[in-house]
């Protein structure tokens, strides 16, 4: 007899017997509690996510299990999920990322043998770790196995539910030891592997600053995978201490400059740069700085030969010791400036190719000798202060940067010659300009007619000119008499 292969006509509904025959326990009998399967998401509901479990009965997993740290669903239709069978009957296959609920010692032993994650609730802290309730059984998790980072406050974990691996199952379930750390590390390695497969030099990525060291900062790109941001790559400006520009925990955008994998394939070194994202500031120097400009900058560091001043972020210039002051000879830069000080400088030269800028503080302040011929003409009486005494005479400062010499041969012009021997640095003294040589920056001085330091009024304003004229008349009369 030929086999009847015709389907029921469109007008006939299948009988209960036909439905029962087409829906047998064989659909799920191959799946056992504790089995791990890879299932593809086929539908997403309000409370559950449905997956293709490889049988006529769809698998279902709680939507809450698949939420990420931000509370968002971490999968979409078509995504594969690695899940564990926690229950199976003729109506559905219940799946989870870990075994949970009520169970028995045999089920936990099987989870231990197959390395199946189990769900446990931390009930209390104890010596060396935590007490955890797992499927109605009491288990122990060492504090070192609770997390991948140092557990500073164990109390924060009490009351929370996590997935664990059973690392020891003894005495028929009376001694169960758990590890959460091993699960986290496994998840991190998978995330790291996926990240590294798509990482290339030149990529711009976001990370979190985890550690600061004297030489740089470690930035976590994905959980457990860090890159090194060297101190020289933090900013175009000079960075002395990483903590001056970064803080632990802050989010940072960086550029990948190198990826180096170790020969054993287990380690990888990732070099990062933050300054590479803003471009080289020297490329804009020609448009923003010019020779002869008077600009404001900040002293960044001192050297034996001068001071470095930052004009733009990442662009420094050098003020040589010889360019620090017209007023006096500078032996050390700290005599004039200190790091962090804002100063005005004159740009003397710019060499973009060699990244050098020559600066001058004294030119920015102005040369006091520029107006000296008009201010200190021969015969004029002015007030000064003794700068220092030498065996050949006195150096008298008339203003910052302008100092004249009173030769010892002029001391006899004091009303009391012994007065010259009593003078000391800082004493005020009235002098007459005998000779001025601007090109050589030299002034020859002599004592003025009056040295009454307590009353300088005769030398002020027009009176000073009158005293000068009187001295000139006396010299002419003496010359005519001779």
Secondary structure in CASP SS format (residue, H / E / C, confidence):
PFRMAT SS
TARGET T0000
AUTHOR 0000-0000-0000
METHOD secondary structure of the structure
MODEL  1
X C 1.00
X C 1.00
X C 1.00
X C 1.00
X C 1.00
X C 1.00
X C 1.00
X C 1.00
X C 1.00
X C 1.00
X C 1.00
X C 1.00
X C 1.00
X C 1.00
X C 1.00
X H 1.00
X H 1.00
X H 1.00
X H 1.00
X H 1.00
X H 1.00
X H 1.00
X C 1.00
X C 1.00
X H 1.00
X H 1.00
X H 1.00
X C 1.00
X C 1.00
X C 1.00
X C 1.00
X C 1.00
X C 1.00
X C 1.00
X C 1.00
X E 1.00
X E 1.00
X E 1.00
X E 1.00
X E 1.00
X E 1.00
X E 1.00
X E 1.00
X E 1.00
X C 1.00
X C 1.00
X C 1.00
X E 1.00
X E 1.00
X E 1.00
X E 1.00
X E 1.00
X C 1.00
X C 1.00
X C 1.00
X C 1.00
X C 1.00
X C 1.00
X E 1.00
X E 1.00
X E 1.00
X E 1.00
X H 1.00
X H 1.00
X H 1.00
X H 1.00
X E 1.00
X C 1.00
X C 1.00
X C 1.00
X C 1.00
X C 1.00
X E 1.00
X C 1.00
X C 1.00
X C 1.00
X C 1.00
X C 1.00
X C 1.00
X E 1.00
X E 1.00
X E 1.00
X E 1.00
X E 1.00
X E 1.00
X E 1.00
X E 1.00
X E 1.00
X C 1.00
X C 1.00
X C 1.00
X C 1.00
X E 1.00
X E 1.00
X E 1.00
X E 1.00
X C 1.00
X C 1.00
X E 1.00
X C 1.00
X C 1.00
X C 1.00
X C 1.00
X C 1.00
X H 1.00
X H 1.00
X H 1.00
X H 1.00
X H 1.00
X H 1.00
X H 1.00
X H 1.00
X H 1.00
X H 1.00
X C 1.00
X C 1.00
X C 1.00
X E 1.00
X E 1.00
X E 1.00
X E 1.00
X E 1.00
X E 1.00
X E 1.00
X E 1.00
X E 1.00
X C 1.00
X C 1.00
X E 1.00
X E 1.00
X E 1.00
X E 1.00
X E 1.00
X E 1.00
X C 1.00
X C 1.00
X E 1.00
X E 1.00
X E 1.00
X E 1.00
X E 1.00
X E 1.00
X H 1.00
X H 1.00
X H 1.00
X C 1.00
X C 1.00
X C 1.00
X C 1.00
X C 1.00
X C 1.00
X C 1.00
X C 1.00
X H 1.00
X H 1.00
X H 1.00
X H 1.00
X C 1.00
X C 1.00
X C 1.00
X E 1.00
X E 1.00
X E 1.00
X E 1.00
X E 1.00
X E 1.00
X E 1.00
X E 1.00
X E 1.00
X E 1.00
X H 1.00
X H 1.00
X H 1.00
X C 1.00
X E 1.00
X E 1.00
X E 1.00
X E 1.00
X E 1.00
X C 1.00
X H 1.00
X H 1.00
X H 1.00
X H 1.00
X H 1.00
X H 1.00
X H 1.00
X H 1.00
X H 1.00
X H 1.00
X H 1.00
X H 1.00
X H 1.00
X H 1.00
X H 1.00
X H 1.00
X H 1.00
X H 1.00
X C 1.00
X C 1.00
X C 1.00
X C 1.00
X C 1.00
X E 1.00
X E 1.00
X E 1.00
X E 1.00
X E 1.00
X E 1.00
X E 1.00
X E 1.00
X E 1.00
X E 1.00
X C 1.00
X C 1.00
X E 1.00
X E 1.00
X E 1.00
X E 1.00
X E 1.00
X E 1.00
X E 1.00
X C 1.00
X C 1.00
X E 1.00
X E 1.00
X E 1.00
X E 1.00
X E 1.00
X E 1.00
X H 1.00
X H 1.00
X H 1.00
X C 1.00
X C 1.00
X C 1.00
X C 1.00
X C 1.00
X C 1.00
X C 1.00
X C 1.00
X H 1.00
X H 1.00
X H 1.00
X C 1.00
X C 1.00
X C 1.00
X C 1.00
X C 1.00
X C 1.00
X E 1.00
X E 1.00
X E 1.00
X E 1.00
X E 1.00
X E 1.00
X E 1.00
X E 1.00
X E 1.00
X E 1.00
X E 1.00
X C 1.00
X C 1.00
X C 1.00
X C 1.00
X C 1.00
X C 1.00
X E 1.00
X E 1.00
X E 1.00
X E 1.00
X E 1.00
X E 1.00
X C 1.00
X H 1.00
X H 1.00
X H 1.00
X C 1.00
X C 1.00
X C 1.00
X H 1.00
X H 1.00
X H 1.00
X H 1.00
X H 1.00
X H 1.00
X H 1.00
X H 1.00
X C 1.00
X C 1.00
X C 1.00
X C 1.00
X C 1.00
X E 1.00
X E 1.00
X E 1.00
X E 1.00
X E 1.00
X E 1.00
X E 1.00
X E 1.00
X E 1.00
X E 1.00
X C 1.00
X C 1.00
X E 1.00
X E 1.00
X E 1.00
X E 1.00
X E 1.00
X E 1.00
X E 1.00
X C 1.00
X C 1.00
X E 1.00
X E 1.00
X E 1.00
X E 1.00
X E 1.00
X E 1.00
X H 1.00
X H 1.00
X H 1.00
X C 1.00
X C 1.00
X C 1.00
X C 1.00
X C 1.00
X C 1.00
X C 1.00
X C 1.00
X C 1.00
X H 1.00
X H 1.00
X H 1.00
X C 1.00
X C 1.00
X C 1.00
X C 1.00
X C 1.00
X C 1.00
X E 1.00
X E 1.00
X E 1.00
X E 1.00
X E 1.00
X E 1.00
X E 1.00
X E 1.00
X E 1.00
X E 1.00
X C 1.00
X C 1.00
X C 1.00
X C 1.00
X E 1.00
X E 1.00
X E 1.00
X E 1.00
X E 1.00
X H 1.00
X H 1.00
X H 1.00
X H 1.00
X H 1.00
X C 1.00
X C 1.00
X H 1.00
X H 1.00
X H 1.00
X C 1.00
X H 1.00
X H 1.00
X H 1.00
X H 1.00
X C 1.00
X C 1.00
X C 1.00
X C 1.00
X C 1.00
X E 1.00
X E 1.00
X E 1.00
X E 1.00
X E 1.00
X E 1.00
X E 1.00
X E 1.00
X E 1.00
X E 1.00
X C 1.00
X C 1.00
X E 1.00
X E 1.00
X E 1.00
X E 1.00
X E 1.00
X E 1.00
X E 1.00
X C 1.00
X C 1.00
X E 1.00
X E 1.00
X E 1.00
X E 1.00
X E 1.00
X E 1.00
X H 1.00
X H 1.00
X H 1.00
X H 1.00
X H 1.00
X H 1.00
X C 1.00
X C 1.00
X C 1.00
X C 1.00
X C 1.00
X H 1.00
X H 1.00
X H 1.00
X H 1.00
X C 1.00
X C 1.00
X C 1.00
X C 1.00
X C 1.00
X E 1.00
X E 1.00
X E 1.00
X E 1.00
X E 1.00
X E 1.00
X E 1.00
X E 1.00
X E 1.00
X E 1.00
X H 1.00
X H 1.00
X H 1.00
X C 1.00
X E 1.00
X E 1.00
X E 1.00
X E 1.00
X E 1.00
X E 1.00
X C 1.00
X C 1.00
X C 1.00
X C 1.00
X C 1.00
X C 1.00
X C 1.00
X C 1.00
X C 1.00
X H 1.00
X H 1.00
X H 1.00
X C 1.00
X H 1.00
X H 1.00
X H 1.00
X H 1.00
X H 1.00
X H 1.00
X H 1.00
X H 1.00
X H 1.00
X H 1.00
X H 1.00
X H 1.00
X H 1.00
X H 1.00
X H 1.00
X H 1.00
X H 1.00
X H 1.00
X H 1.00
X H 1.00
X H 1.00
X C 1.00
END
